[in-house]
Amino acid sequence: MYYYESENDPECRGFIDLCDVGSVEVENNGNKAILELRTKKRVYSLLAESRQVADTWKEKIEMVLRE
């Protein structure tokens, strides 16, 4: 999964191999939410616009991990 600094950023900032993800969690951050993807080597913290958006991302990523 490629990630970017913002949705308007044309340049990819990095890549997360979903095969390496061990868990996906959502943390509250005021009126926004943080989606945390945990691998053995690193924790990726991705800011979502809302808890609902983060929960949707979590659900979709967990579907991919089950495949």
N, CA, C and O atoms as a GROMACS GRO file, in nm:
protein
  268
    1MET      N    1   0.085  -0.115   0.000
    1MET     CA    2   0.000   0.000   0.000
    1MET      C    3   0.090   0.123   0.000
    1MET      O    4   0.178   0.136   0.085
    2TYR      N    5   0.069   0.212  -0.096
    2TYR     CA    6   0.146   0.336  -0.103
    2TYR      C    7   0.081   0.441  -0.013
    2TYR      O    8  -0.041   0.445   0.001
    3TYR      N    9   0.163   0.526   0.047
    3TYR     CA   10   0.107   0.635   0.127
    3TYR      C   11   0.172   0.768   0.088
    3TYR      O   12   0.283   0.773   0.036
    4TYR      N   13   0.097   0.876   0.116
    4TYR     CA   14   0.133   1.010   0.072
    4TYR      C   15   0.126   1.107   0.190
    4TYR      O   16   0.061   1.078   0.290
    5GLU      N   17   0.193   1.220   0.177
    5GLU     CA   18   0.189   1.325   0.280
    5GLU      C   19   0.047   1.381   0.294
    5GLU      O   20   0.000   1.405   0.405
    6SER      N   21  -0.020   1.402   0.180
    6SER     CA   22  -0.158   1.450   0.179
    6SER      C   23  -0.226   1.396   0.054
    6SER      O   24  -0.159   1.342  -0.035
    7GLU      N   25  -0.357   1.410   0.045
    7GLU     CA   26  -0.428   1.358  -0.071
    7GLU      C   27  -0.395   1.435  -0.198
    7GLU      O   28  -0.420   1.386  -0.307
    8ASN      N   29  -0.339   1.555  -0.186
    8ASN     CA   30  -0.300   1.635  -0.302
    8ASN      C   31  -0.154   1.615  -0.341
    8ASN      O   32  -0.108   1.671  -0.441
    9ASP      N   33  -0.080   1.537  -0.265
    9ASP     CA   34   0.063   1.515  -0.289
    9ASP      C   35   0.080   1.421  -0.409
    9ASP      O   36   0.032   1.307  -0.404
   10PRO      N   37   0.147   1.465  -0.515
   10PRO     CA   38   0.165   1.378  -0.632
   10PRO      C   39   0.274   1.272  -0.612
   10PRO      O   40   0.281   1.176  -0.688
   11GLU      N   41   0.357   1.291  -0.511
   11GLU     CA   42   0.470   1.200  -0.491
   11GLU      C   43   0.446   1.106  -0.373
   11GLU      O   44   0.413   1.149  -0.263
   12CYS      N   45   0.462   0.978  -0.399
   12CYS     CA   46   0.447   0.876  -0.296
   12CYS      C   47   0.556   0.893  -0.190
   12CYS      O   48   0.673   0.914  -0.224
   13ARG      N   49   0.520   0.883  -0.062
   13ARG     CA   50   0.616   0.898   0.048
   13ARG      C   51   0.673   0.764   0.094
   13ARG      O   52   0.778   0.759   0.158
   14GLY      N   53   0.602   0.656   0.061
   14GLY     CA   54   0.651   0.525   0.103
   14GLY      C   55   0.555   0.414   0.066
   14GLY      O   56   0.451   0.437   0.004
   15PHE      N   57   0.592   0.293   0.105
   15PHE     CA   58   0.515   0.174   0.074
   15PHE      C   59   0.507   0.086   0.197
   15PHE      O   60   0.608   0.065   0.265
   16ILE      N   61   0.388   0.035   0.226
   16ILE     CA   62   0.368  -0.059   0.336
   16ILE      C   63   0.328  -0.192   0.274
   16ILE      O   64   0.225  -0.202   0.207
   17ASP      N   65   0.409  -0.294   0.296
   17ASP     CA   66   0.376  -0.428   0.248
   17ASP      C   67   0.273  -0.487   0.343
   17ASP      O   68   0.306  -0.519   0.457
   18LEU      N   69   0.150  -0.501   0.297
   18LEU     CA   70   0.044  -0.549   0.385
   18LEU      C   71   0.068  -0.692   0.432
   18LEU      O   72   0.009  -0.734   0.532
   19CYS      N   73   0.152  -0.767   0.364
   19CYS     CA   74   0.188  -0.902   0.409
   19CYS      C   75   0.263  -0.898   0.542
   19CYS      O   76   0.263  -0.996   0.616
   20ASP      N   77   0.325  -0.784   0.573
   20ASP     CA   78   0.402  -0.769   0.696
   20ASP      C   79   0.320  -0.715   0.813
   20ASP      O   80   0.369  -0.710   0.926
   21VAL      N   81   0.196  -0.674   0.787
   21VAL     CA   82   0.113  -0.612   0.891
   21VAL      C   83   0.058  -0.720   0.984
   21VAL      O   84  -0.006  -0.815   0.940
   22GLY      N   85   0.085  -0.704   1.114
   22GLY     CA   86   0.037  -0.798   1.214
   22GLY      C   87  -0.093  -0.755   1.278
   22GLY      O   88  -0.174  -0.840   1.318
   23SER      N   89  -0.116  -0.623   1.288
   23SER     CA   90  -0.240  -0.574   1.347
   23SER      C   91  -0.272  -0.435   1.293
   23SER      O   92  -0.185  -0.361   1.248
   24VAL      N   93  -0.401  -0.403   1.300
   24VAL     CA   94  -0.451  -0.273   1.257
   24VAL      C   95  -0.537  -0.219   1.370
   24VAL      O   96  -0.631  -0.285   1.414
   25GLU      N   97  -0.505  -0.098   1.417
   25GLU     CA   98  -0.579  -0.037   1.527
   25GLU      C   99  -0.619   0.105   1.490
   25GLU      O  100  -0.556   0.168   1.405
   26VAL      N  101  -0.724   0.154   1.553
   26VAL     CA  102  -0.767   0.293   1.534
   26VAL      C  103  -0.761   0.362   1.670
   26VAL      O  104  -0.816   0.314   1.768
   27GLU      N  105  -0.692   0.476   1.673
   27GLU     CA  106  -0.680   0.558   1.794
   27GLU      C  107  -0.745   0.693   1.769
   27GLU      O  108  -0.735   0.748   1.659
   28ASN      N  109  -0.811   0.748   1.870
   28ASN     CA  110  -0.871   0.881   1.857
   28ASN      C  111  -0.765   0.988   1.873
   28ASN      O  112  -0.672   0.975   1.952
   29ASN      N  113  -0.781   1.096   1.795
   29ASN     CA  114  -0.691   1.210   1.801
   29ASN      C  115  -0.775   1.336   1.786
   29ASN      O  116  -0.778   1.397   1.679
   30GLY      N  117  -0.843   1.375   1.892
   30GLY     CA  118  -0.933   1.490   1.884
   30GLY      C  119  -1.050   1.456   1.794
   30GLY      O  120  -1.118   1.355   1.814
   31ASN      N  121  -1.074   1.541   1.694
   31ASN     CA  122  -1.185   1.515   1.602
   31ASN      C  123  -1.142   1.430   1.482
   31ASN      O  124  -1.223   1.402   1.393
   32LYS      N  125  -1.017   1.389   1.481
   32LYS     CA  126  -0.967   1.301   1.376
   32LYS      C  127  -0.931   1.167   1.439
   32LYS      O  128  -0.948   1.148   1.559
   33ALA      N  129  -0.881   1.075   1.358
   33ALA     CA  130  -0.843   0.944   1.410
   33ALA      C  131  -0.714   0.900   1.343
   33ALA      O  132  -0.683   0.939   1.231
   34ILE      N  133  -0.639   0.817   1.414
   34ILE     CA  134  -0.513   0.765   1.362
   34ILE      C  135  -0.529   0.615   1.340
   34ILE      O  136  -0.567   0.540   1.430
   35LEU      N  137  -0.499   0.573   1.219
   35LEU     CA  138  -0.498   0.432   1.183
   35LEU      C  139  -0.355   0.384   1.202
   35LEU      O  140  -0.263   0.436   1.140
   36GLU      N  141  -0.336   0.284   1.288
   36GLU     CA  142  -0.202   0.231   1.314
   36GLU      C  143  -0.187   0.093   1.254
   36GLU      O  144  -0.261   0.000   1.287
   37LEU      N  145  -0.090   0.079   1.164
   37LEU     CA  146  -0.057  -0.049   1.103
   37LEU      C  147   0.073  -0.096   1.167
   37LEU      O  148   0.176  -0.030   1.154
   38ARG      N  149   0.068  -0.208   1.235
   38ARG     CA  150   0.186  -0.258   1.307
   38ARG      C  151   0.250  -0.375   1.233
   38ARG      O  152   0.185  -0.474   1.199
   39THR      N  153   0.381  -0.360   1.208
   39THR     CA  154   0.461  -0.468   1.152
   39THR      C  155   0.564  -0.507   1.257
   39THR      O  156   0.572  -0.444   1.363
   40LYS      N  157   0.644  -0.608   1.230
   40LYS     CA  158   0.749  -0.647   1.324
   40LYS      C  159   0.855  -0.538   1.338
   40LYS      O  160   0.917  -0.524   1.443
   41LYS      N  161   0.876  -0.461   1.231
   41LYS     CA  162   0.983  -0.362   1.230
   41LYS      C  163   0.938  -0.220   1.263
   41LYS      O  164   1.019  -0.137   1.304
   42ARG      N  165   0.809  -0.192   1.244
   42ARG     CA  166   0.767  -0.051   1.251
   42ARG      C  167   0.617  -0.039   1.275
   42ARG      O  168   0.541  -0.130   1.244
   43VAL      N  169   0.577   0.076   1.330
   43VAL     CA  170   0.436   0.111   1.341
   43VAL      C  171   0.413   0.230   1.249
   43VAL      O  172   0.479   0.333   1.263
   44TYR      N  173   0.320   0.216   1.156
   44TYR     CA  174   0.283   0.324   1.066
   44TYR      C  175   0.159   0.392   1.121
   44TYR      O  176   0.058   0.326   1.146
   45SER      N  177   0.164   0.522   1.141
   45SER     CA  178   0.050   0.599   1.192
   45SER      C  179  -0.001   0.688   1.080
   45SER      O  180   0.068   0.778   1.033
   46LEU      N  181  -0.125   0.662   1.038
   46LEU     CA  182  -0.185   0.734   0.926
   46LEU      C  183  -0.305   0.812   0.978
   46LEU      O  184  -0.395   0.755   1.039
   47LEU      N  185  -0.307   0.942   0.952
   47LEU     CA  186  -0.414   1.029   1.001
   47LEU      C  187  -0.534   1.022   0.908
   47LEU      O  188  -0.520   1.041   0.787
   48ALA      N  189  -0.650   0.996   0.964
   48ALA     CA  190  -0.776   0.993   0.888
   48ALA      C  191  -0.859   1.115   0.924
   48ALA      O  192  -0.841   1.173   1.031
   49GLU      N  193  -0.949   1.153   0.836
   49GLU     CA  194  -1.032   1.271   0.858
   49GLU      C  195  -1.131   1.252   0.972
   49GLU      O  196  -1.173   1.349   1.035
   50SER      N  197  -1.169   1.128   0.999
   50SER     CA  198  -1.266   1.101   1.106
   50SER      C  199  -1.251   0.957   1.153
   50SER      O  200  -1.183   0.876   1.089
   51ARG      N  201  -1.313   0.926   1.264
   51ARG     CA  202  -1.313   0.789   1.316
   51ARG      C  203  -1.381   0.695   1.216
   51ARG      O  204  -1.338   0.582   1.197
   52GLN      N  205  -1.487   0.743   1.154
   52GLN     CA  206  -1.560   0.661   1.056
   52GLN      C  207  -1.470   0.625   0.937
   52GLN      O  208  -1.471   0.510   0.892
   53VAL      N  209  -1.394   0.720   0.887
   53VAL     CA  210  -1.303   0.694   0.775
   53VAL      C  211  -1.196   0.594   0.818
   53VAL      O  212  -1.165   0.501   0.744
   54ALA      N  213  -1.139   0.612   0.937
   54ALA     CA  214  -1.036   0.521   0.987
   54ALA      C  215  -1.092   0.381   1.006
   54ALA      O  216  -1.026   0.283   0.973
   55ASP      N  217  -1.214   0.370   1.058
   55ASP     CA  218  -1.276   0.238   1.076
   55ASP      C  219  -1.300   0.170   0.941
   55ASP      O  220  -1.285   0.048   0.931
   56THR      N  221  -1.337   0.247   0.839
   56THR     CA  222  -1.356   0.190   0.705
   56THR      C  223  -1.225   0.138   0.650
   56THR      O  224  -1.220   0.028   0.594
   57TRP      N  225  -1.117   0.217   0.665
   57TRP     CA  226  -0.986   0.173   0.620
   57TRP      C  227  -0.944   0.045   0.694
   57TRP      O  228  -0.893  -0.049   0.633
   58LYS      N  229  -0.966   0.042   0.824
   58LYS     CA  230  -0.932  -0.076   0.904
   58LYS      C  231  -1.006  -0.199   0.852
   58LYS      O  232  -0.945  -0.305   0.834
   59GLU      N  233  -1.134  -0.185   0.828
   59GLU     CA  234  -1.215  -0.296   0.779
   59GLU      C  235  -1.163  -0.347   0.644
   59GLU      O  236  -1.152  -0.468   0.624
   60LYS      N  237  -1.132  -0.256   0.553
   60LYS     CA  238  -1.084  -0.295   0.419
   60LYS      C  239  -0.946  -0.360   0.426
   60LYS      O  240  -0.921  -0.460   0.358
   61ILE      N  241  -0.857  -0.306   0.508
   61ILE     CA  242  -0.723  -0.364   0.521
   61ILE      C  243  -0.732  -0.503   0.584
   61ILE      O  244  -0.663  -0.595   0.540
   62GLU      N  245  -0.815  -0.518   0.686
   62GLU     CA  246  -0.830  -0.650   0.749
   62GLU      C  247  -0.889  -0.752   0.651
   62GLU      O  248  -0.857  -0.870   0.660
   63MET      N  249  -0.976  -0.708   0.559
   63MET     CA  250  -1.028  -0.798   0.455
   63MET      C  251  -0.914  -0.849   0.368
   63MET      O  252  -0.908  -0.968   0.336
   64VAL      N  253  -0.824  -0.759   0.329
   64VAL     CA  254  -0.709  -0.797   0.246
   64VAL      C  255  -0.618  -0.893   0.323
   64VAL      O  256  -0.568  -0.990   0.265
   65LEU      N  257  -0.597  -0.868   0.451
   65LEU     CA  258  -0.509  -0.953   0.532
   65LEU      C  259  -0.564  -1.095   0.546
   65LEU      O  260  -0.487  -1.190   0.560
   66ARG      N  261  -0.697  -1.110   0.544
   66ARG     CA  262  -0.758  -1.243   0.557
   66ARG      C  263  -0.748  -1.325   0.429
   66ARG      O  264  -0.760  -1.447   0.433
   67GLU      N  265  -0.726  -1.259   0.316
   67GLU     CA  266  -0.722  -1.330   0.187
   67GLU      C  267  -0.597  -1.412   0.171
   67GLU      O  268  -0.579  -1.478   0.068
   0.00000   0.00000   0.00000
